[in-house]
Amino acid sequence: MGDSVVNLTVHGIGETCRTLDPGEDLTWVSVERFEQVMDAVVNRPDVRITFDDGNDSDLEIALPRLLERGLQAEFFVLAGELGKPGRLDEDGVRTLVASGMRVGSHGWAHRDWRRVSAREAEQELAQAHAVLSEVSGRRVSRVAIPFGSYDRRVLARLRRAGVSRAYTSDGGRARPGGWLQARTSLKHDLDSAWIERVLHAGTSLRDLGARLYKRTRG
């Protein structure tokens, strides 16, 4: 599998400091389980670590544990949620960047990009990228698609917006240099068997079929 990578997605870690959206608890993991995964990916250049939603646990819990293990990660932040309870603020974003992490966009308000209006799409892409670029001091051109919800029209809109890489939540492995990157989210009930399966398995025909369907629908 030397020609592919595994992209992992972390959402929240530890105790929650805000009201979670329906189903969000399923991807919220304990500190112990997060550490278990991070220990498993040390010295694994075929594994990339990403974070979605801009939760304050990215800074308070994840960052020191990444640095302890010599790991780097990419944090996809909701620009319109900066500074809200339980979320990263501008100083937190700058701390991530200063610590050697990369910051990307998860949009503005965690909307489904298949269902946004033209005005909302402008906010989700252009405005969110501008805000995060200014805050981080780095050009932001990578996105993580909210809910993993996309179709051919969303992908075309992302390309027109100058997005250099788009991450999904399709599961399975991805080509290292691919524009569209499948990811696998950590689950609240993950265990050693889950880690082993995700890090060493290939991409199933079901995952491949789902990716093709999403890319061509709409």
C-alpha positions as CSV (number, residue, x, y, z in Angstrom):
1,M,0.0,0.0,0.0
2,G,3.0,2.3,-0.5
3,D,1.2,4.3,-3.1
4,S,-1.7,5.3,-0.8
5,V,-2.4,7.0,2.5
6,V,-4.9,6.8,5.3
7,N,-6.4,10.1,6.3
8,L,-7.8,10.1,9.8
9,T,-10.3,12.7,11.1
10,V,-10.6,13.8,14.7
11,H,-13.6,15.8,15.9
12,G,-13.8,16.4,19.6
13,I,-11.8,14.9,22.5
14,G,-12.5,14.6,26.2
15,E,-15.3,16.4,28.0
16,T,-17.6,18.6,25.9
17,C,-17.8,22.3,26.5
18,R,-20.7,23.0,24.3
19,T,-24.0,21.5,23.1
20,L,-23.3,18.9,20.5
21,D,-25.3,18.6,17.3
22,P,-27.4,15.4,16.8
23,G,-25.1,12.5,16.1
24,E,-21.9,14.5,16.9
25,D,-21.3,12.5,20.0
26,L,-20.6,9.4,17.8
27,T,-17.3,11.0,16.7
28,W,-16.3,12.5,20.1
29,V,-13.6,10.4,21.6
30,S,-12.0,10.1,25.1
31,V,-8.5,11.3,25.7
32,E,-7.3,7.7,26.2
33,R,-8.7,6.6,22.9
34,F,-7.2,9.6,21.1
35,E,-3.8,8.8,22.6
36,Q,-4.2,5.1,21.6
37,V,-4.6,6.2,18.0
38,M,-1.8,8.7,18.1
39,D,0.6,6.1,19.5
40,A,-0.4,3.7,16.7
41,V,0.5,6.2,13.9
42,V,3.9,7.3,15.1
43,N,6.5,6.5,12.4
44,R,3.7,5.9,9.9
45,P,4.3,8.3,7.0
46,D,1.3,6.8,5.2
47,V,-1.0,8.2,7.8
48,R,-2.3,11.8,7.8
49,I,-4.1,13.3,10.8
50,T,-6.8,15.9,10.3
51,F,-9.2,17.7,12.7
52,D,-12.6,19.1,11.9
53,D,-14.9,21.8,13.5
54,G,-12.3,23.9,15.4
55,N,-13.1,22.6,18.8
56,D,-11.1,23.9,21.7
57,S,-9.9,20.4,22.4
58,D,-7.8,20.7,19.3
59,L,-5.6,23.2,21.2
60,E,-6.0,22.1,24.8
61,I,-5.8,18.3,24.4
62,A,-4.6,17.4,20.9
63,L,-1.8,19.8,20.3
64,P,0.4,18.9,23.2
65,R,0.0,15.2,22.5
66,L,0.9,15.6,18.8
67,L,4.0,17.6,19.8
68,E,5.0,14.9,22.3
69,R,5.0,12.3,19.5
70,G,6.5,14.5,16.8
71,L,3.3,14.4,14.8
72,Q,1.9,17.0,12.5
73,A,-1.8,17.6,11.6
74,E,-4.1,19.7,9.6
75,F,-6.9,21.5,11.4
76,F,-10.0,22.4,9.4
77,V,-11.7,25.3,11.2
78,L,-15.2,26.8,11.0
79,A,-14.5,30.5,10.3
80,G,-17.9,31.7,11.6
81,E,-17.6,29.9,14.9
82,L,-14.2,31.3,16.0
83,G,-14.3,32.4,19.6
84,K,-17.6,30.9,20.4
85,P,-17.9,28.7,23.6
86,G,-16.1,25.4,23.1
87,R,-14.5,26.5,19.9
88,L,-11.0,27.8,18.9
89,D,-10.5,31.5,19.0
90,E,-8.1,33.5,16.8
91,D,-5.2,33.2,19.2
92,G,-5.7,29.4,19.2
93,V,-5.5,29.2,15.4
94,R,-2.3,31.2,15.5
95,T,-0.9,28.9,18.2
96,L,-1.5,25.9,16.0
97,V,0.3,27.5,13.1
98,A,3.2,28.6,15.3
99,S,3.5,25.0,16.5
100,G,4.0,23.7,13.0
101,M,0.4,22.6,12.2
102,R,-1.5,23.5,9.1
103,V,-4.9,25.3,9.1
104,G,-7.6,24.7,6.5
105,S,-11.3,25.6,6.1
106,H,-14.3,23.6,7.1
107,G,-16.5,26.5,5.9
108,W,-18.3,29.1,7.8
109,A,-21.3,27.7,9.7
110,H,-21.2,23.9,9.1
111,R,-23.8,23.9,6.4
112,D,-24.4,21.2,3.9
113,W,-22.7,22.5,0.7
114,R,-25.1,20.6,-1.5
115,R,-27.9,22.7,-0.2
116,V,-26.5,26.2,0.2
117,S,-27.7,29.3,-1.6
118,A,-25.3,31.3,-3.8
119,R,-24.9,33.9,-1.0
120,E,-24.2,31.2,1.5
121,A,-21.7,29.5,-0.8
122,E,-19.8,32.7,-1.1
123,Q,-19.6,32.9,2.7
124,E,-18.7,29.2,3.1
125,L,-15.8,29.5,0.6
126,A,-14.5,32.9,-0.2
127,Q,-15.3,34.7,3.1
128,A,-14.2,31.7,5.3
129,H,-11.0,31.4,3.4
130,A,-10.3,35.1,3.6
131,V,-10.9,35.2,7.4
132,L,-8.8,32.1,8.1
133,S,-6.0,33.3,5.9
134,E,-5.9,36.6,7.7
135,V,-6.0,35.0,11.2
136,S,-3.4,32.3,10.4
137,G,-1.1,34.5,8.4
138,R,-1.0,31.7,5.8
139,R,-3.0,31.3,2.5
140,V,-5.8,28.9,3.1
141,S,-6.8,26.8,0.1
142,R,-7.6,23.4,1.5
143,V,-11.1,22.4,2.7
144,A,-12.8,19.6,4.6
145,I,-16.3,19.2,3.2
146,P,-18.9,19.4,6.0
147,F,-20.8,16.1,6.6
148,G,-18.8,14.6,3.7
149,S,-21.8,15.9,1.5
150,Y,-20.8,16.6,-2.0
151,D,-21.8,16.0,-5.6
152,R,-20.4,17.1,-9.0
153,R,-21.7,20.6,-8.6
154,V,-20.0,21.1,-5.2
155,L,-16.8,19.8,-6.6
156,A,-17.0,22.1,-9.6
157,R,-17.7,25.1,-7.2
158,L,-14.6,24.1,-5.1
159,R,-12.4,24.1,-8.2
160,R,-13.7,27.4,-9.3
161,A,-13.0,28.8,-5.8
162,G,-9.3,27.7,-6.2
163,V,-9.4,24.9,-3.6
164,S,-6.2,23.0,-3.9
165,R,-7.3,19.9,-2.0
166,A,-10.7,18.7,-0.7
167,Y,-11.1,16.2,2.1
168,T,-14.2,14.0,2.4
169,S,-15.4,11.5,4.9
170,D,-15.7,8.6,2.4
171,G,-13.5,6.1,4.2
172,G,-10.7,4.0,2.8
173,R,-7.3,4.9,1.5
174,A,-6.4,7.8,-0.9
175,R,-3.7,8.6,-3.4
176,P,-1.1,10.8,-1.7
177,G,-1.3,13.6,-4.3
178,G,-5.0,13.4,-5.2
179,W,-7.2,16.5,-5.2
180,L,-10.0,14.7,-3.5
181,Q,-9.0,12.9,-0.3
182,A,-11.1,10.2,1.4
183,R,-10.9,10.2,5.2
184,T,-12.0,8.0,8.1
185,S,-13.4,9.5,11.3
186,L,-12.5,8.3,14.7
187,K,-15.5,6.8,16.5
188,H,-16.4,7.1,20.2
189,D,-16.2,3.4,20.7
190,L,-13.0,2.6,18.7
191,D,-10.7,-0.1,20.0
192,S,-7.5,-1.8,19.0
193,A,-9.3,-3.9,16.4
194,W,-10.7,-0.8,14.8
195,I,-7.3,0.9,14.7
196,E,-5.7,-2.2,13.1
197,R,-8.4,-2.5,10.5
198,V,-8.3,1.2,9.5
199,L,-4.6,1.5,9.3
200,H,-3.9,-1.7,7.4
201,A,-7.0,-2.5,5.3
202,G,-7.4,-1.4,1.7
203,T,-10.4,0.4,0.2
204,S,-13.5,-1.7,-0.1
205,L,-15.6,-1.9,-3.3
206,R,-18.4,-0.4,-1.3
207,D,-16.3,2.7,-0.5
208,L,-15.2,3.0,-4.1
209,G,-18.8,2.8,-5.3
210,A,-19.9,5.4,-2.9
211,R,-17.2,7.8,-4.0
212,L,-18.1,7.3,-7.7
213,Y,-21.8,7.9,-6.9
214,K,-21.1,11.2,-5.1
215,R,-18.7,12.5,-7.7
216,T,-21.3,12.0,-10.5
217,R,-24.6,12.8,-8.8
218,G,-26.3,16.2,-8.8
